[in-house]
């Protein structure tokens, strides 16, 4: 095998300018690339395998065959493999298999995060596997050999596997290798009638818009980002008495307590602490009136991140305040762990329903309304049992924590509960992200729910970069917070002025500490993140991977909204099989908002992420690009622009929250204006 590799190298060297000239060419390419970044940002030989002549020659030849960034545009470009290039790829794959391909992943991790260097060319192996898969697919298209089609897909799966759990070893955009993960995704389950293709590629450093790909619908009516003039919003707020309240606060006057003042007691039900805290904060802050007080009694259901948000995990206290005696939180006990499925027997539709009926008896006469965020089935059945006004602020898929017997016998009851809930005048439903609004519209009949962005006023913090030489690196994907920090070290030379503070699921930084950093580097692990809204609301300059990198991060088998499995796919039986938006003239999309298996689907639905829709996010295409932008971007202007956007959207959000309160608990003088 080694002899074959040497022969191939000799043939290729004879047909080119020789290895010494290739080395010069590589050096020239590297010098051009380094000129685009700070002098304190290095290139990395570990990722490029530049110390190995065999892999270097393969990479350079493969790069010659690859189309340029601008050639790719926004559409896939056919990938045709020359036999000579394929022959070298086959030989390299054989060599890697002899070394022990799967064991070599651990070797690369050690290379990345320790002082060991260049013992396994991981990205070269991924590129070679892709080339072999493309060549097999190409040949099978002519021979109609079904086995070759199957084996080609197996090679792609192996290539993806090498990049680690949830792509934790995947920094290919930061290397000189021409084939990236988007190319693997582009050709996964490729049609036998189509050749392999290069995925569309975004030019580094160029701001991009996906709106030229496929049409993006405007935000639903009533949403924070809906096309509504601020004059209309102001008129709406003034009608609801907001202007009077602002005037009194501005003059330093205290609202007088008087005998005629009403008090509305409310309880919060949910599982995600900050999603629930957002709804509580907005109601307490903006739903008040001179003649109305909102009294928050506490929460039920939250048993997640209690070490970080202890005030949201007082189920027992909340139950006491609401009249449930000294019993433990019945909803938290019913649901179980946030990140684990409940046991089958304890979470059937009938069991959930009976538990909510028991709780309703305990709560009778103790509340005027309740807020509910998740799971949806808990919200629906508790409202059904109490018949109290309910404000639903949803952020997770409808089928998240669904009844365990949903697929056996409870499906019709589940969707019937949603239809009943949406028909009630004293129920208001919002969502906190655009994708969930489209998912629910696809799953059930009715108007598309308004998207009311989180403002995270509960942080009580604003950007104040006292730690001017520190950036916060935030990732909660398994291992990514470790490997990303390791990868950054490979590109920073001595003297680079910024250090990184790593934050993950176990971190307990205060919001003030977060806001003290120069910027935040947010590596998304889901399609919608409360962490994103928290940093944005504090106006901390936020840096995120460009879309072509984020496609594999925001969509993942272990995700919720962005799950690439069919776990959360389900449709009301009264709707067509193609979805409730298929035949009724509403928002019909080219892909269902679930599954996200294909790259085309991810490209389309990523447009519905707040990461793409919010302005003033600093996007980076690679780790060198990140390090460069961190020291060259005008962060003062960025934070000022973020604050202006926050203020503008807050006016629209406040109008939505106050309108919801007026609908659920109308005062005598209130009659909402037409939208």
N, C-alpha and C positions, 0 to 999 in steps of 0.2 A: 504493500500500500504506500509506504514512504517512497519507494522507487518510482511508483506511478506519479506521485505528487511532484517529485523532482523532475521527471520527464515533462510533465505539464508546465512546470515553471520555466524549463529551458525553452520549450516551444513558444511560450508567451513572451519570454524575454527576447527571443530572436525576432519576434514580430513587432517589438516596440523599441523603445530607446535604451533599454537596459535598466538594471536595478538601480544603478547609481543615479540615472536621470529620473527614475520614478521617485527616488528619495528626494531629489531636488524639487520635483513637481509637488510632492506631498508637502514639503517645507514651504513652498510658495503658497499653496492653498491655505496652509495653517496660518501663514503670516497675514494673508488677506482677511481671514476670519477673525484673527486676533485684533486687527485694526478696527473692527466694528464694535469692540467692547473695551472696557477699561483696561489699562495696562496692569491692573492688579488682579485681573481675572485670567486664569490659566486655561490651556487646553488639557485634555486628560488622555494619557496613553492607555490607561486601563480599559476605558470604554472603546477606544479606537483600535486597540491591539497593535499599535504602531511599532512595537518592538519586535514583532514576529513578521518575518518577510513573507511567509506563505499567506497569512491572513491579510497583510497589507496589500499584496498584489491582488488578491481576490477582491478586496474592498475597492481598490482603485479601478479595476476592470468593471466591476459591477456599477460603480458610480458613472463610468463612461457610458454605460448602456442605459442608465436611468434618465428619464426626461427631466428637464429643468423645472423649478418651482412654477415659473410663469406658464410653462407648457401645460401643466396639469389643470390650471384654472379651477372651476367649480364642478367639473365633471370627471369621472374616472377615465384614465388613458389605458388602452390595451397593453398588456405586459406580454411580450414575446421573448422567449428564451432561446439564445443561440446554443447549439449543441456543445460547442467548446466550453462555454461558460457553465452549462449544466454539468458537463463531465467533471469539472473541478469541484462544483458544489457537491456532487455525489461522493467524490473522494473525501472531501472535508467532513461530510456527515458520517461516513464510515469511520473516519479517524476519531471523531467525537464520540461515537457509539462505543468504540473500543476503549476509550478513556473512562467511560461510565457517565452517560449524559446527565442522568438525574442527580448523581452524587456531585457532579460538577457545579450544580446550582449552589450548593452549600459552599463550594470552593470560591465561587464568584462573590458570594456574600462576605466571606472572610476577607477576600481581596478588597472589597469595597469599604469595609468598616474596620480594617486593621492595617498594620504596616506591611502585610504580605502584598506582593504585586504580581499581576499578570501571569496567573497560572491557568486561567481558563478564559478563552475568548467567547464570552456569552453571546454578545450581539452578533459576532461573526457566525456563530452556530445558528442563531435565529435567522439570519439572512440566508445562510446556506439551505436550511430546512425549507424556507419559503421558495427558494429557487427550484429545489427538487420537486416541491408540490406543484409549482407552476408548470414545470416541464412534464410531469406525469399527466396533469390535467390537459395540457396542450396536446400530448400524444394520444390520450384517450379520446379526445374530441375527433381525431381522425380514425382511430381504430375501433371506436365504440366499445372499448374494454371497460366494463363496469367496475372491475376490481381496481383498476388504476385510478378511477374517479374516487373510490372509497379511500385508497391508500393516500392519495393527495390530501384529502381532508384530515387524515390521521397525522400527517406531517405538520399541517397547520396547527392542530391541537397540541402537538408536542412543542412546537415553537412558542405558543402562548403559555404553556405550562412552565417552560424554562424561565419566564419572566416573573415568576413568583406569585404567591397568593395575593389576589387583588392588585396585581401589577406592582408589587412592592419593590421589584428590582428593575422596573421599566423606566429608564431614563434615556431612551434611544434618541429622542430629539436633541439631546445634548452631546451626541456622538456624531462622527462623520459617516456613519453607515447610512446608505440611502433608503433601506427598507425599514419602516417603522410599524408599530402596532396597528395603526389605521389601515395599512396595507393588508395585514392579517385579517382584520375585521371585514374589509372590503370583499375578501374572497372566501370567507367562511360560508359554507353551504352554497358555493357558487353554482349557478345553473350550468348544466352540461353543454348547453348551446352557446354559452358565452366564454370567451377566453378570460384568464386571470387579468386583473387590471390594477394599475397604480391608483391608490386612493387620491382624491383631491388633496392638495397640499397648500397650506397657507404660507405665504412668504414671511419670513421672520421679520418682526418689527413693524409690520404693516397692519394697521387697524382694519378689521374685516367686518362685513355685515353678511348675515346669512339670508337676508330677505330676498336676495336674488335667486336663491335656490327654489323655494316654494313659498306660497303666500302665507303670511302670518296674520291671523285674525286679530282685530282690535280687542282690547280688554273688555270683558262683559260690562254692561251698564251698571253703574254704581261702584265700580272698582276704583281703587286708589289711582291707578294709571289710566283710567278711562279718559276719553277725550271730553273733558268738561271744563268750561271756562271757570276761572277763579271767581268771576263775578257771580256766577250761578251758585258756586259753593258758599261765597260770602252771604248771599241772600238767604240761602238755606240755613246757615248757622245763625244769622240774625233772627230769622223766624222762630228758631228754637230757643232764643234767649241767650245765645252765646255772647253776643256783643255786650249785653248788660253785665254778664258775668265777668268778661274781660275788663270792662270799665271799672267795676268794683275792685277787682284784684289790682288793676293798675294804679288805683288811687289809694291802695293800702287798706281798704275797708274790709272788715270781717263781715261775712254774711250773718245776719242776726238770726238767732234761734227764736222761733215764735211758735205759739201754740198750734197754728194751722199748718205747720210744716210736716210734710209726709216723709216717712222713712221706708225705704225698700231694702229688705234683707235678701242677700243672695249668697249662694253657695257655688263653688267651682268644682267640676268633675273632670278628671283627665288623667293622663299617664305621663305626659311629657311636661316637665316643670316649667320651662320658659315659654312654651307655647301657651300653657294655661295662664301663666303669670302675665303674658301680654294681654289676654282678654280681660283679666281682673284689673290690671293697671288702667287700661283704656276706659273701662266702665267707671271705675272709682274716680278717675281724673276728669273725664269729659261728659259723663252721663248725668252729672248733678245739675240741679236747677236751684234758684233761690228758694223754691218751696219744696225741694226734694233732696233727701240725703240718701246715698247708697252705702249700706253697711255690709261689709264683707265678713262672712262667718267662718270661712276657711275652705279647705279642699278635701276631696275624697278621691282616692284612686292612685295617687302618686306614690311610688315606691322606688323611684329611679333618680340617681344623682342626689340623694338626700344629704350626702356629705357636703355637696356644693350649694344646694338650695334647701337648707333645713326648714325654712319658713313655709315651703310648699309641701312638706311631708308630715303635716300634723293632722293626719286623718282622725286620730282619736279625739284631738281637741276640736276639730271641725264637727265631728259627730256629736260631741257634748254640747257645743254651741247651738247645733241644729236640733237638739232634743233627742238624740239617739242614745242617751245614757252613756255608760262606760264601755260599750262594745267596741271591738277593734274595727278598723275601717273595712266595711263589708265589700266595697268595690275592689280595693287593693287585694284583699284576700281572694276574691273571686278571680281576678285577672291573673294574679301571680307575677312572676318576674317580667319586666318590660321586654327583655331580649330573649325570652323563651316561650314556647307555646304552652298554653294551659293543658292540663290533663283532660282526656276525652270526657270522662264522666262528670267532671266538675264544671264544664263550660258548654254544655249543650244549650240550645235555644230555650228549652223549657226551664233549665236551671237558671239561666240569666234572667229570664222573665220573672220567675218566682222570687229571686233575690231582689230585683228591683221593686216588686210589689211589697215585699217586706220592708224595704227601705222607705218606700213611699208612705207607709203607715207611720213610721217613726218621724218622718219629716212633715207630716200634715200640720198645717197651721203655723209652721215655723219659718216659712220662706215666702217671698213674693215672686221670685224667679230664680233660675239657675243658669250658669254658663257651663257648656260642655265642649271638650275638645277631642277626646278619644277615649276608648274605641267608639266608632259610630254606633254599633249595636247597643252599647250601654247607654249612649245618649238617647237613642230612639225609644228604647224600652223604659227608661226612667221617665221620660216625658210622657209616654203613654200611661204609665202607672200613676203619675202625680197630676197630670194635665196642667202643670204649671207653665207659665211662659218660659221659653227656653231660647237662649242665644247660643247657637252652635258656631264655634270657630275652629274649623277643621284644618288639619295639616298632614294627616296620614291617609293612606288609601281606605276606602270604605270597607274593604274586606280584611283590613289589618285586625287581628284578634277576632276574626269572625267566629260564630258558633262552631263548635267542633263537628256538629252534624249537618253543617251547611250543605254539603254535596249529597248527603243521603236523603234528608227529608225537610230541612229547614230553609232551603233556598227561597221558596215562594213566600214564606213568612218573613224572611229578611227583607226582600224587596217590597213586600206589602207594608212593612213598617216604615220604609223610606217614603213610599207614596203617601201614606197617611201623614207622616211628619211634614212633608212639603205642602200638604193641602191646608194646614192649620194657620190661621191668621196670627196666633200668638206664638209662632215659632219663626225665628229669623236665622238663616244659615249664611255664613261667610266661609271663605277658604283663605289661606294665607299665601298660596302660591298658584301661578297660572296653570301648571300641569294638572293639579288636582281638580281645578274647575273643568278642564277639558275631559278628564277621566270620568267625572261624575256625569257630565253632559252625555258622554258616550254610553254610560251604563244605565241611565235612567231618564224617563221623560220629564220635561219641565224646563224652566228657564235656566240658562247658564248662571251659576252662582257668582256673585261679586267676589273679586279678589282684593282683599284689604291687607296691605303689606304690614308686617310687624314694624313698630317703631322703637321697641325695646327701651322705652322711657324708664323702665325699672332699673336700668343700669346706673342711673344717677351719675353718669360719667361722660366726659367729653375729652376729645383729643388734646392732650397736653404733654408733648414729647420730652419729658425730662430725661428719659433714657435715650438720648439722641444717637447713640452708637449701638443700639440694639433693635433688632427686628424680631417679631414674634412669628414663629413657624408653627402653624396649626394644622394638624392632621390627626384623624381618629381612625383611619383605615389600619387594619392589622399590619404591623411592622413598618408602615410607610413613614411614621414619625421618626423611626430609627434610620431607615435607609436613606430618606431624603436628606437628613442632616449629614449622613456619611458622604453622600454624593456631593453636597455643597463643598465639603472640605477638599475634595479633589480639584476644585476649580478656583479656590481662593488662595492667592499667594500671600506671603508674609507682608503685612502692611495694609491688607484690605480693611477698611475702617469700620465695617459693620459686623457685629456678632449676632448669633441667632439664639433666641430663647425658645425651646421646644415645648409646645403645649399639646397634650393629648387628652383622652377621656378621663384620666386620673388626676389631671392638673386641677389645682384649686386657687388659681390666681384671682384676685379681686378684679372687678371691672376697671377700677382706677389704675391698677397695675397694668392691665392690658392697654388702656388708653395712654399710658406713659411711654409706650414704645414708638419708635420712629415710624414704623409701618407694620402691617401684618401680611404674612404670606400664607394664604389660605388654600390648602390642597383639598378640593371637594371630595367627599365620600358619599354624597347623596345628591339628588336633583334639587332639593330645597333644604336649606340649613338655617336654623335659628341663629347659629354662630355668625353666619354671614350678615344677617340683619342687625345683630348686636354690634359688630364692628362698624358696619356702615352707619348705624344710627349714632355711634360715638364719633363719627367722622374720622376714624383712623384710616389713613391711606391704605387701600386694600389691593394686594397684588395676587392675581390668580392665573393659572395656566390658560393659554389660548384654547379655543374650542377643540381643535384637532387633537390636543393632548387630553382635554377634559372628557371627551367622548367615552373613554375607557374608565374614568374615575366616577363620574356622576351616574353611570349605568353599570350595574353590577349584580350578579346573582344574589348577593346577600343584602341588596338594597331594599328599600320600601317603595317609595314613589318611582325610583329608577330601576326597580328589579327587572332583570333580564329573563326571569322565569314567568310562568303563567299563574303564579300563586295568587295574585290579586286581581286576576281577570275574571269578570263575571258580569252578566247583563240581565237587567229586569226582563222576565219572560214576556212582558207585553211589548217589548221592542224587537225589531228585526235582528236576525243573527249577526248582521254586519254592524250592529250598534244603533243606539237610539238617535244618532245624528245622521243616519244613512238616507232616510227617505222623507224627512219632514222639512227639508229646506233650511235646517239650522247649520251649524258649523261642521261641514264635512271635510275630513282630513285625509291625506293620501295614505296614512298609516294609522292603525289603532294606537291609542296612547298607553299601550301595555306591551311587555315582552322585549321590545327594543333590541332584538337580536341582530338585525342588519345595521350596517354603518349608515345607510340612507335614513333609516328610521331614527337613529340617534342624532344625525345631523339635523333632521327636521325638528324633533321634539326638544333638542337642546335650546332652540330658539325661544322656547316657552319657559326657560329658566330665568330667574331674577338675576343670575350671574351675567346673562346676556342682555337683559332688558334694562337693568339699572345703568345709568351713565357713570363715568369717571372711575371705572375699575381699571387698574393698570394691568394689562395682559402681558405675559411673557411666553416666549416660544421655546425656551430652553433654560437650563440653569445659568449658562453664561449671560444670556439675555436678562434673566432675573437680576443677577449680580450687577450688571451694567445699569439697569433702570433704577435699581435701589439707590445708586449714588448720583444719578444724573437727572432724575425726574424732579420737577418742581412740586414737592409735596405740600408746600404752603398753599399753592393755587388749587391743588387737588382737594385738600380738606375743605377749603372755602367753597368749592363747587359742590362737594358732598353735602355740606351744611345747607346750602341754598336749596338743593333738591329735597333734603329732608323737610325743610320748612314748607316748601310748596306742597309736597305730598301729604304732610301732616294735616293741612287744612282739609283736604279731601277725605282723609281717613276719619278725622273728627266728625265731619258731616255724616259719614256712614254710621259711626258708633252712636251718635246722638239720635239719628233717625231710628236706629234699631231700638234704643231705649224708649223713644216716644211711641213706637208701635207696640212694644211689649207692655209698657207701663204708661199709658197716655195720661197726661194731666188734663184737667177740665178745659183749659184754654187752648190745648194743642189740637191741631188738625193739619196733618202733614201736607205740604204743597205737592203738586204734581211734579214728578221727576222730569 
